[in-house]
Amino acid sequence: MFLAMDKVTVVIPAFNEENTIKMVVKETEPFCDEVLVILAKKSSDRTKAILEENKIKYIIDHGKGHGEAKKCAINYLQDGIIVFMDADGSHDSKDIQRMIKPLQEDKADMVIGSRMLGGSDELHGTFSNFIRNIGSNLIQLIINYRFNVRLSDCENGFRALKVSIAKDLKLNADDFDIEQEMILKALKKKNRIKEIPAHEYERKHGKSNINLWKIGWKFVWRLFKDIW
């Protein structure tokens, strides 16, 4: 499918996603060489059993959070391209091909699926989402002016990058602020970042694990920690 040097691994962090994990993996498999699920140590439903029943490759994180799960994947993989996507069915696996193409053609080091360009069914409808949108846009504005770029969605976890680039970033975040840290450190290293339109659908089951009122401060702290 792809050249060996361009092996594509889709990484899916999963925390209590028994209702969607099989579907997401099966829909993703045609668009990559390998799917790797990072199972949250704190998962308490049947996600692990479903992975084993369907012979889906997985490793277990150390129970520290979403960001730590992604770092586990980066440490585990040796080379090629890594695509991060959610386990809740909100991302369209067909976007993977458009996302990895600039990397395979050496026209980018990281590609982000932008909800601002492709639309989102998740970022609207509640006061919490309204505040989340404002906060994300302000953070993005500061980043754009700081690095003279015109990015639109630094917080979206649906993204692809070269494994070598990911390792070189030496990421520290254990929570959802890892996406922001990834962008800030990549820009400081003058990595080439490209965005493609990617629509975000409503998650198929359950509720988001992001509690803005508990972790919102982490995004502000991460901005001021890593922007200079």
Contacts in CASP RR format, 6 or more apart in sequence:
PFRMAT RR
TARGET T0000
AUTHOR 0000-0000-0000
METHOD contacts of the structure
MODEL  1
MFLAMDKVTVVIPAFNEENTIKMVVKETEPFCDEVLVILAKKSSDRTKAI
LEENKIKYIIDHGKGHGEAKKCAINYLQDGIIVFMDADGSHDSKDIQRMI
KPLQEDKADMVIGSRMLGGSDELHGTFSNFIRNIGSNLIQLIINYRFNVR
LSDCENGFRALKVSIAKDLKLNADDFDIEQEMILKALKKKNRIKEIPAHE
YERKHGKSNINLWKIGWKFVWRLFKDIW
1 33 0 8 1.000
2 8 0 8 1.000
2 33 0 8 1.000
2 104 0 8 1.000
3 104 0 8 1.000
5 79 0 8 1.000
5 80 0 8 1.000
6 80 0 8 1.000
6 81 0 8 1.000
6 100 0 8 1.000
6 103 0 8 1.000
6 104 0 8 1.000
7 33 0 8 1.000
7 34 0 8 1.000
7 79 0 8 1.000
7 80 0 8 1.000
7 81 0 8 1.000
8 31 0 8 1.000
8 32 0 8 1.000
8 33 0 8 1.000
8 34 0 8 1.000
8 80 0 8 1.000
8 81 0 8 1.000
8 83 0 8 1.000
8 96 0 8 1.000
8 100 0 8 1.000
9 32 0 8 1.000
9 33 0 8 1.000
9 34 0 8 1.000
9 35 0 8 1.000
9 36 0 8 1.000
9 77 0 8 1.000
9 80 0 8 1.000
9 81 0 8 1.000
9 82 0 8 1.000
9 83 0 8 1.000
9 163 0 8 1.000
10 28 0 8 1.000
10 31 0 8 1.000
10 32 0 8 1.000
10 34 0 8 1.000
10 35 0 8 1.000
10 36 0 8 1.000
10 82 0 8 1.000
10 83 0 8 1.000
10 84 0 8 1.000
10 85 0 8 1.000
10 93 0 8 1.000
10 96 0 8 1.000
11 36 0 8 1.000
11 37 0 8 1.000
11 38 0 8 1.000
11 70 0 8 1.000
11 73 0 8 1.000
11 77 0 8 1.000
11 82 0 8 1.000
11 83 0 8 1.000
11 84 0 8 1.000
11 85 0 8 1.000
12 21 0 8 1.000
12 24 0 8 1.000
12 25 0 8 1.000
12 28 0 8 1.000
12 35 0 8 1.000
12 36 0 8 1.000
12 37 0 8 1.000
12 38 0 8 1.000
12 84 0 8 1.000
12 85 0 8 1.000
12 86 0 8 1.000
12 87 0 8 1.000
13 37 0 8 1.000
13 38 0 8 1.000
13 40 0 8 1.000
13 61 0 8 1.000
13 66 0 8 1.000
13 67 0 8 1.000
13 69 0 8 1.000
13 70 0 8 1.000
13 73 0 8 1.000
13 84 0 8 1.000
13 86 0 8 1.000
13 87 0 8 1.000
14 21 0 8 1.000
14 37 0 8 1.000
14 38 0 8 1.000
14 39 0 8 1.000
14 40 0 8 1.000
14 43 0 8 1.000
14 47 0 8 1.000
14 58 0 8 1.000
14 87 0 8 1.000
15 40 0 8 1.000
15 42 0 8 1.000
15 43 0 8 1.000
15 47 0 8 1.000
15 66 0 8 1.000
15 87 0 8 1.000
15 209 0 8 1.000
16 40 0 8 1.000
16 43 0 8 1.000
16 44 0 8 1.000
16 45 0 8 1.000
16 47 0 8 1.000
17 24 0 8 1.000
17 45 0 8 1.000
17 47 0 8 1.000
17 87 0 8 1.000
17 88 0 8 1.000
18 45 0 8 1.000
18 46 0 8 1.000
18 47 0 8 1.000
18 50 0 8 1.000
19 204 0 8 1.000
19 205 0 8 1.000
19 206 0 8 1.000
20 87 0 8 1.000
20 88 0 8 1.000
20 89 0 8 1.000
20 203 0 8 1.000
20 204 0 8 1.000
20 205 0 8 1.000
21 37 0 8 1.000
21 47 0 8 1.000
21 50 0 8 1.000
21 51 0 8 1.000
21 56 0 8 1.000
21 87 0 8 1.000
22 50 0 8 1.000
22 54 0 8 1.000
22 56 0 8 1.000
23 89 0 8 1.000
23 204 0 8 1.000
24 85 0 8 1.000
24 86 0 8 1.000
24 87 0 8 1.000
24 88 0 8 1.000
24 89 0 8 1.000
24 93 0 8 1.000
25 35 0 8 1.000
25 37 0 8 1.000
25 54 0 8 1.000
25 56 0 8 1.000
27 93 0 8 1.000
28 35 0 8 1.000
28 85 0 8 1.000
28 93 0 8 1.000
28 96 0 8 1.000
29 35 0 8 1.000
30 93 0 8 1.000
31 93 0 8 1.000
31 94 0 8 1.000
31 96 0 8 1.000
31 97 0 8 1.000
32 83 0 8 1.000
32 96 0 8 1.000
34 57 0 8 1.000
35 56 0 8 1.000
35 57 0 8 1.000
36 57 0 8 1.000
36 58 0 8 1.000
36 59 0 8 1.000
36 73 0 8 1.000
36 76 0 8 1.000
36 77 0 8 1.000
37 51 0 8 1.000
37 56 0 8 1.000
37 57 0 8 1.000
37 58 0 8 1.000
37 59 0 8 1.000
37 87 0 8 1.000
38 58 0 8 1.000
38 59 0 8 1.000
38 60 0 8 1.000
38 61 0 8 1.000
38 69 0 8 1.000
38 70 0 8 1.000
38 72 0 8 1.000
38 73 0 8 1.000
39 47 0 8 1.000
39 48 0 8 1.000
39 51 0 8 1.000
39 58 0 8 1.000
39 59 0 8 1.000
39 60 0 8 1.000
39 61 0 8 1.000
40 60 0 8 1.000
40 61 0 8 1.000
40 63 0 8 1.000
40 65 0 8 1.000
40 69 0 8 1.000
41 60 0 8 1.000
41 61 0 8 1.000
41 62 0 8 1.000
41 63 0 8 1.000
42 63 0 8 1.000
48 58 0 8 1.000
50 56 0 8 1.000
51 58 0 8 1.000
59 72 0 8 1.000
59 73 0 8 1.000
59 76 0 8 1.000
61 68 0 8 1.000
61 69 0 8 1.000
61 72 0 8 1.000
62 68 0 8 1.000
62 72 0 8 1.000
63 69 0 8 1.000
64 174 0 8 1.000
65 174 0 8 1.000
65 175 0 8 1.000
66 174 0 8 1.000
66 175 0 8 1.000
66 176 0 8 1.000
66 178 0 8 1.000
66 209 0 8 1.000
67 171 0 8 1.000
67 173 0 8 1.000
67 174 0 8 1.000
67 175 0 8 1.000
67 176 0 8 1.000
67 177 0 8 1.000
67 178 0 8 1.000
68 174 0 8 1.000
70 84 0 8 1.000
70 171 0 8 1.000
70 178 0 8 1.000
71 171 0 8 1.000
71 174 0 8 1.000
71 178 0 8 1.000
73 82 0 8 1.000
73 84 0 8 1.000
74 82 0 8 1.000
74 163 0 8 1.000
74 166 0 8 1.000
74 167 0 8 1.000
74 171 0 8 1.000
75 167 0 8 1.000
77 163 0 8 1.000
78 163 0 8 1.000
79 163 0 8 1.000
79 164 0 8 1.000
80 162 0 8 1.000
80 163 0 8 1.000
80 164 0 8 1.000
81 100 0 8 1.000
81 103 0 8 1.000
81 104 0 8 1.000
81 160 0 8 1.000
81 161 0 8 1.000
81 162 0 8 1.000
81 163 0 8 1.000
82 160 0 8 1.000
82 161 0 8 1.000
82 162 0 8 1.000
82 163 0 8 1.000
82 166 0 8 1.000
83 96 0 8 1.000
83 99 0 8 1.000
83 100 0 8 1.000
83 159 0 8 1.000
83 160 0 8 1.000
84 157 0 8 1.000
84 158 0 8 1.000
84 159 0 8 1.000
84 160 0 8 1.000
85 91 0 8 1.000
85 93 0 8 1.000
85 96 0 8 1.000
85 157 0 8 1.000
85 158 0 8 1.000
86 157 0 8 1.000
86 158 0 8 1.000
86 203 0 8 1.000
88 203 0 8 1.000
88 204 0 8 1.000
88 205 0 8 1.000
88 206 0 8 1.000
88 208 0 8 1.000
89 201 0 8 1.000
89 203 0 8 1.000
89 204 0 8 1.000
90 121 0 8 1.000
90 122 0 8 1.000
90 200 0 8 1.000
90 201 0 8 1.000
90 202 0 8 1.000
90 203 0 8 1.000
90 204 0 8 1.000
91 158 0 8 1.000
91 198 0 8 1.000
91 200 0 8 1.000
91 201 0 8 1.000
92 198 0 8 1.000
92 199 0 8 1.000
92 201 0 8 1.000
95 113 0 8 1.000
95 158 0 8 1.000
95 196 0 8 1.000
95 198 0 8 1.000
96 160 0 8 1.000
98 196 0 8 1.000
99 111 0 8 1.000
99 113 0 8 1.000
99 158 0 8 1.000
99 159 0 8 1.000
99 160 0 8 1.000
99 196 0 8 1.000
99 198 0 8 1.000
100 111 0 8 1.000
100 160 0 8 1.000
102 108 0 8 1.000
102 111 0 8 1.000
102 194 0 8 1.000
103 109 0 8 1.000
103 110 0 8 1.000
103 111 0 8 1.000
103 160 0 8 1.000
103 161 0 8 1.000
103 162 0 8 1.000
107 192 0 8 1.000
107 194 0 8 1.000
108 192 0 8 1.000
108 193 0 8 1.000
108 194 0 8 1.000
109 161 0 8 1.000
109 162 0 8 1.000
109 165 0 8 1.000
109 186 0 8 1.000
109 191 0 8 1.000
109 192 0 8 1.000
109 193 0 8 1.000
110 159 0 8 1.000
110 160 0 8 1.000
110 161 0 8 1.000
110 162 0 8 1.000
110 165 0 8 1.000
110 182 0 8 1.000
110 183 0 8 1.000
110 186 0 8 1.000
110 191 0 8 1.000
110 192 0 8 1.000
110 193 0 8 1.000
110 194 0 8 1.000
111 159 0 8 1.000
111 160 0 8 1.000
111 161 0 8 1.000
111 193 0 8 1.000
111 194 0 8 1.000
111 195 0 8 1.000
111 196 0 8 1.000
112 151 0 8 1.000
112 153 0 8 1.000
112 154 0 8 1.000
112 156 0 8 1.000
112 157 0 8 1.000
112 158 0 8 1.000
112 159 0 8 1.000
112 183 0 8 1.000
112 193 0 8 1.000
112 194 0 8 1.000
112 195 0 8 1.000
112 196 0 8 1.000
113 153 0 8 1.000
113 156 0 8 1.000
113 158 0 8 1.000
113 159 0 8 1.000
113 195 0 8 1.000
113 196 0 8 1.000
113 197 0 8 1.000
113 198 0 8 1.000
114 151 0 8 1.000
114 152 0 8 1.000
114 153 0 8 1.000
114 156 0 8 1.000
114 195 0 8 1.000
114 196 0 8 1.000
114 197 0 8 1.000
114 198 0 8 1.000
115 122 0 8 1.000
115 123 0 8 1.000
115 153 0 8 1.000
115 156 0 8 1.000
115 198 0 8 1.000
115 199 0 8 1.000
115 200 0 8 1.000
116 152 0 8 1.000
116 153 0 8 1.000
117 152 0 8 1.000
117 153 0 8 1.000
117 195 0 8 1.000
117 196 0 8 1.000
117 197 0 8 1.000
117 198 0 8 1.000
118 197 0 8 1.000
118 198 0 8 1.000
118 199 0 8 1.000
118 200 0 8 1.000
119 197 0 8 1.000
119 199 0 8 1.000
119 200 0 8 1.000
120 199 0 8 1.000
120 200 0 8 1.000
121 199 0 8 1.000
121 200 0 8 1.000
121 201 0 8 1.000
121 202 0 8 1.000
122 129 0 8 1.000
122 200 0 8 1.000
122 201 0 8 1.000
122 202 0 8 1.000
122 203 0 8 1.000
122 208 0 8 1.000
123 129 0 8 1.000
123 132 0 8 1.000
123 133 0 8 1.000
123 200 0 8 1.000
124 130 0 8 1.000
124 133 0 8 1.000
128 212 0 8 1.000
128 213 0 8 1.000
131 212 0 8 1.000
132 212 0 8 1.000
135 219 0 8 1.000
136 153 0 8 1.000
136 154 0 8 1.000
136 155 0 8 1.000
136 219 0 8 1.000
139 154 0 8 1.000
139 155 0 8 1.000
139 180 0 8 1.000
139 219 0 8 1.000
139 220 0 8 1.000
139 223 0 8 1.000
140 151 0 8 1.000
140 152 0 8 1.000
140 153 0 8 1.000
140 154 0 8 1.000
140 155 0 8 1.000
142 223 0 8 1.000
142 227 0 8 1.000
143 149 0 8 1.000
143 151 0 8 1.000
143 154 0 8 1.000
143 183 0 8 1.000
143 184 0 8 1.000
143 187 0 8 1.000
143 223 0 8 1.000
143 227 0 8 1.000
144 150 0 8 1.000
144 151 0 8 1.000
146 187 0 8 1.000
146 227 0 8 1.000
147 187 0 8 1.000
147 188 0 8 1.000
149 187 0 8 1.000
149 193 0 8 1.000
151 183 0 8 1.000
151 193 0 8 1.000
151 195 0 8 1.000
152 195 0 8 1.000
153 195 0 8 1.000
154 179 0 8 1.000
154 180 0 8 1.000
154 183 0 8 1.000
155 176 0 8 1.000
155 179 0 8 1.000
155 180 0 8 1.000
155 219 0 8 1.000
156 179 0 8 1.000
156 198 0 8 1.000
156 200 0 8 1.000
157 179 0 8 1.000
158 198 0 8 1.000
158 200 0 8 1.000
159 179 0 8 1.000
159 182 0 8 1.000
161 182 0 8 1.000
161 186 0 8 1.000
165 186 0 8 1.000
165 191 0 8 1.000
166 182 0 8 1.000
168 189 0 8 1.000
169 181 0 8 1.000
169 182 0 8 1.000
169 185 0 8 1.000
169 186 0 8 1.000
169 189 0 8 1.000
170 185 0 8 1.000
171 178 0 8 1.000
171 181 0 8 1.000
171 182 0 8 1.000
171 185 0 8 1.000
172 181 0 8 1.000
173 180 0 8 1.000
173 181 0 8 1.000
173 218 0 8 1.000
173 222 0 8 1.000
175 215 0 8 1.000
175 218 0 8 1.000
176 210 0 8 1.000
176 215 0 8 1.000
176 218 0 8 1.000
176 219 0 8 1.000
177 215 0 8 1.000
177 218 0 8 1.000
177 219 0 8 1.000
177 221 0 8 1.000
177 222 0 8 1.000
180 219 0 8 1.000
180 222 0 8 1.000
180 223 0 8 1.000
180 226 0 8 1.000
181 222 0 8 1.000
181 226 0 8 1.000
183 193 0 8 1.000
184 222 0 8 1.000
184 223 0 8 1.000
184 226 0 8 1.000
184 227 0 8 1.000
185 226 0 8 1.000
186 193 0 8 1.000
187 193 0 8 1.000
188 226 0 8 1.000
END
